[in-house]
Amino acid sequence: RKSVLALKQESSSPIGNKQAGREKSPRKTRVKDYSHKPPKDWERNFELMYLLRAHRNAPVDSMGAEALPQKCHGEKVFRYQVLISLMLSSQTKDQMVSKAMKRLQNHGLTVENINNTNEDTLRELIYGVGFHNRKTEYIKKATAILLQKYEGDIPNNAEEMVRELPGVGPKMAFLTLNIAFDKPAGIGVDTHVLRFCKILGWSNSTNAEIARKQLESWLPQSKWIDINLIMVGLGQHIQQKDERKKLSARLEELSEAEKKASIKLLKKLGFKA
């Protein structure tokens, strides 16, 4: 008697399966198409956003991951501080991230020092940021991995960063590479970018990863680094009461044509003077 395994193998082979006549070709896996056709006015709207953000005076400009890391201690330390500032920023206002980063920098924000810092001390240093207990754990584990596998530096590859470092997702990985290596590895899509791109027709998804892939299918790579900072700052100007005054003041500096076009764009994005 033939075993069950042998019968299965025979029935699935071109010889044993006489009814089939020939071996079935392997099923093709569909590759999802994330291409997206942007509206014709996208370049003009991008130019207007650059104009409106010319002074770079939103909270993210002085308290975000581009501004907080120290360059005076060398490139490795700078890159590590970029990563840490982004790990702290999740679900946390820039003002609170800035305070936590300054405490960490006064303590000594290097891979070696944070690796030697116990969790209780680290937890106190970052107290006030969202999910500080979980972030303490992530930072300690990620720091140890950087020492063990990367000689105290950070990976220069987004996929590797997401795979190896706890608490690091695609958005954080792309932003880290964009800032730390000045490398347009991908677009960091946060809530401001996601919302604005949907409103403007630059993507049609409410999912950050799908929106990122759609944006990357058409937006010139030269703009990948800028888009997050431009849109986050603009979002802060629009949404935060104290920031709206800055936006209103900036509008008064523009020519009549630029002002008219900017107001039209801002109203679409939710600005109320």
WONOR-V836414 format. One record per residue. OMEGA is omega in whole degrees, 0 to 359 (none if undefined). BURIAL is # if it has 9 or more other C-alpha atoms within 8 Angstrom, else .. D_LAST is the distance of its C-alpha to the last C-alpha in Angstrom with 1 decimal. Layout:
BEGIN
omega=<OMEGA	OMEGA>
burial=<BURIAL	BURIAL>
d_last=<D_LAST	D_LAST>
END
This chain:
BEGIN
omega=<179	178	179	180	180	178	179	181	181	183	181	182	180	181	183	183	185	182	181	177	178	183	179	177	181	180	181	177	181	176	182	179	180	180	182	180	182	175	184	184	186	182	179	179	176	178	180	179	175	179	182	182	186	183	180	184	174	179	183	182	180	184	179	184	176	188	191	183	181	178	186	182	179	186	181	181	178	182	178	180	174	180	182	180	179	176	179	190	182	179	183	178	182	181	180	176	180	180	180	180	180	176	179	180	175	177	183	185	174	180	183	183	179	177	180	180	180	186	180	179	180	179	178	182	183	181	181	176	180	178	187	178	180	181	176	180	180	182	179	182	180	180	178	179	179	178	185	189	189	178	176	178	178	178	179	181	186	181	179	180	180	182	189	189	179	179	181	177	182	182	181	181	180	178	178	180	180	184	187	182	185	188	180	185	181	182	176	183	174	186	180	181	181	183	182	182	177	180	184	181	179	171	179	184	173	177	186	182	178	178	179	182	177	179	182	180	183	183	179	184	180	181	184	182	186	192	182	181	179	185	178	179	179	178	177	177	184	190	185	186	182	183	182	179	180	180	178	179	180	179	182	180	185	174	182	180	179	180	180	180	181	179	178	178	183	177	178	182	174	182	174	184	none>
burial=<.	.	.	.	.	.	#	.	.	#	#	.	#	#	.	.	#	.	.	.	.	.	.	.	.	.	.	.	.	.	.	.	.	.	.	#	.	#	.	.	.	#	.	.	#	.	.	#	#	#	.	#	#	.	.	.	#	#	#	#	#	#	#	#	#	#	.	#	#	.	.	.	.	.	.	#	#	#	#	#	#	#	#	#	#	#	#	#	#	.	.	#	.	#	.	#	#	#	.	#	#	.	#	#	.	.	.	.	#	#	#	.	#	#	#	.	.	.	#	.	.	#	#	.	#	#	.	.	#	.	.	#	.	.	#	#	#	#	#	#	#	#	#	#	#	#	#	.	.	#	.	#	#	#	.	.	.	#	.	.	#	#	.	.	#	#	.	#	.	#	#	#	#	#	#	#	#	#	#	#	#	.	#	#	#	#	#	#	#	#	.	#	#	#	#	#	#	#	#	#	#	#	#	.	.	#	.	#	.	#	#	#	#	#	#	#	#	#	.	.	.	.	.	#	#	.	#	#	#	#	#	#	#	#	#	#	#	#	#	.	.	.	#	#	.	#	#	#	.	#	#	.	.	#	.	.	.	#	#	.	#	#	#	.	#	#	#	.	.	.	#	.	.>
d_last=<84.8	81.6	78.8	75.5	73.8	76.4	76.0	72.2	72.7	75.3	73.2	70.2	72.4	73.3	77.0	76.9	74.5	76.8	74.6	71.6	73.7	71.3	68.8	65.2	62.7	60.0	56.9	54.1	50.9	47.8	45.2	41.7	39.8	36.2	35.7	32.5	31.7	28.2	26.4	27.2	23.8	23.6	24.6	22.0	19.2	20.9	21.0	17.2	16.6	19.3	17.6	14.2	16.4	18.9	18.6	19.3	17.7	16.6	18.9	21.0	21.9	23.7	24.7	25.3	28.6	28.4	28.1	30.3	33.7	36.3	38.1	40.7	42.9	43.5	42.1	43.5	41.8	38.5	38.6	39.6	36.7	34.2	35.7	35.6	32.0	31.1	33.5	31.8	28.2	28.7	26.9	26.0	23.0	23.3	23.9	26.9	28.2	28.2	30.2	32.7	33.2	33.9	36.5	38.0	38.2	39.9	42.3	43.0	40.9	43.6	45.2	48.5	47.1	44.9	47.9	50.0	47.4	48.2	45.7	45.5	44.5	42.0	40.5	40.0	38.4	35.7	35.3	31.7	30.7	30.6	34.1	35.7	39.2	39.0	37.4	40.2	42.7	41.0	40.8	44.4	45.7	43.7	44.8	48.4	48.2	46.9	49.9	52.4	51.4	49.3	50.9	47.7	45.4	42.9	43.7	42.3	42.2	39.4	41.9	44.2	41.5	40.5	44.1	45.4	42.6	41.8	38.1	37.1	35.6	34.8	31.2	32.3	35.4	33.5	31.0	34.0	35.9	33.0	32.4	36.0	37.9	35.2	36.4	34.3	36.2	33.5	29.8	28.4	26.3	24.3	21.8	18.9	21.2	22.7	19.6	18.1	21.6	22.2	19.1	20.0	23.7	24.9	26.7	27.5	28.3	26.8	29.6	28.7	32.2	32.4	29.0	30.2	33.4	31.7	29.4	32.5	34.4	32.4	30.0	31.9	33.2	32.0	28.4	29.4	28.9	25.5	23.7	23.4	22.1	19.6	18.2	18.5	16.6	13.8	13.9	13.8	10.7	8.9	10.9	11.5	9.8	11.5	10.7	7.0	8.1	10.6	8.7	6.9	10.5	12.0	10.6	12.2	15.4	15.9	18.1	17.0	18.2	16.6	13.2	13.7	15.0	12.4	9.5	12.1	12.9	9.6	9.1	12.7	12.2	9.9	6.4	3.8	0.0>
END
